[in-house]
Amino acid sequence: MTNEVTPGAPHDDAGSAGAGGLARRTVLCGAGAAGAALLAAGCATNQNKEPKDLSGKEVAKAADIPVGGGKTITDSKVVVTQPQQGAFKAFSAICTHQGCVVNKVANGVIRCPCHGSEFKITDGSVAHGPASRPLKEYPVQVKNGGIVIS
């Protein structure tokens, strides 16, 4: 048996392995499964850790936090919001679904880019899943124009 193919002639080598070789279908299916496994592992291993101790740390300037919105402070892994004038909140920027860092605050919600979870800027509760738990809240104070975790 040979694996020669005449140009223009119909053939099906998807399942033929030739002399001791792997079938093309087997190789392609294996490559696809490996890629899917890597993709799934990428989501599962996106586990960012909560910051150790933020107590006493200034994480943002009050003037940089818009009323009705907020800002993600990536180096501290905190998102600071100002739901109402002068009322500041701070939450962990680590999404409770898969551990991605939330990155956008708009229209009253904090958004996670990985799977679309949304959290309310007022209390960190889930506004839209797949996350099922709220963001961890940190108590804050305004000191000398800065938002300080207390």
ZALO-989947 format. One record per residue (C-alpha): x, y, z; residue in three letters. Coordinates in steps of 0.2 Angstrom, whole numbers, padded with zeros to 4 digits, always signed. Layout:
XYZala...
% end
This chain:
+0000+0000+0000met+0006+0017-0004thr+0001+0034+0001asn+0003+0042-0016glu-0010+0054-0022val-0013+0058-0040thr-0016+0077-0043pro-0035+0080-0046gly-0039+0062-0041ala-0051+0060-0026pro-0043+0054-0010his-0046+0052+0009asp-0030+0051+0019asp-0038+0059+0035ala-0039+0041+0042gly-0025+0032+0034ser-0009+0031+0045ala+0003+0025+0031gly+0017+0014+0036ala+0018+0016+0055gly+0013+0035+0055gly+0000+0044+0063leu-0016+0049+0053ala-0018+0067+0050arg-0035+0067+0059arg-0027+0060+0074thr-0013+0073+0074val-0025+0088+0071leu-0037+0082+0084cys-0023+0080+0097gly-0017+0097+0093ala-0034+0105+0095gly-0036+0096+0112ala-0019+0102+0117ala-0024+0120+0113gly-0041+0119+0122ala-0032+0112+0137ala-0019+0127+0137leu-0034+0139+0135leu-0043+0132+0150ala-0027+0132+0160ala-0024+0150+0156gly-0041+0154+0163cys-0039+0143+0178ala-0022+0149+0182thr-0026+0168+0181asn-0027+0167+0200gln-0021+0184+0206asn-0018+0185+0225lys-0026+0198+0236glu-0013+0211+0243pro-0005+0206+0259lys-0009+0221+0270asp-0015+0238+0263leu-0019+0245+0280ser-0013+0263+0281gly-0008+0264+0263lys-0014+0278+0252glu-0020+0270+0236val-0027+0285+0226ala-0030+0303+0226lys-0048+0308+0229ala-0047+0321+0215ala-0043+0306+0203asp-0059+0297+0207ile-0074+0303+0197pro-0091+0304+0205val-0102+0290+0200gly-0087+0280+0194gly-0070+0274+0199gly-0053+0269+0195lys-0043+0252+0196thr-0026+0254+0205ile-0017+0239+0197thr-0001+0240+0208asp-0012+0239+0224ser-0025+0227+0216lys-0039+0239+0222val-0053+0248+0214val-0058+0264+0222val-0076+0271+0218thr-0085+0287+0222gln-0104+0282+0221pro-0109+0299+0227gln-0100+0316+0230gln-0087+0313+0244gly-0092+0295+0248ala-0077+0284+0243phe-0077+0265+0243lys-0062+0253+0240ala-0064+0235+0234phe-0052+0221+0229ser-0048+0222+0211ala-0048+0203+0210ile-0063+0196+0202cys-0072+0183+0213thr-0075+0172+0198his-0058+0167+0191gln-0046+0179+0199gly-0044+0191+0184cys-0040+0209+0188val-0056+0221+0185val-0051+0235+0174asn-0066+0246+0170lys-0078+0256+0180val-0092+0264+0171ala-0111+0266+0172asn-0112+0261+0190gly-0102+0245+0189val-0085+0238+0190ile-0081+0226+0175arg-0070+0211+0174cys-0063+0209+0156pro-0061+0190+0157cys-0079+0183+0158his-0090+0198+0159gly-0094+0199+0178ser-0100+0216+0184glu-0100+0222+0202phe-0110+0237+0209lys-0099+0253+0213ile-0109+0256+0229thr-0105+0240+0239asp-0096+0228+0227gly-0110+0216+0226ser-0113+0206+0210val-0123+0215+0197ala-0120+0202+0183his-0112+0185+0183gly-0104+0173+0181pro-0096+0179+0198ala-0107+0174+0212ser-0098+0182+0227arg-0095+0201+0230pro-0079+0210+0229leu-0070+0211+0246lys-0072+0228+0253glu-0059+0238+0262tyr-0063+0252+0274pro-0056+0269+0268val-0053+0287+0275gln-0049+0302+0266val-0033+0310+0273lys-0024+0325+0265asn-0034+0322+0249gly-0028+0304+0248gly-0039+0288+0249ile-0031+0278+0263val-0036+0260+0267ile-0040+0260+0286ser
% end
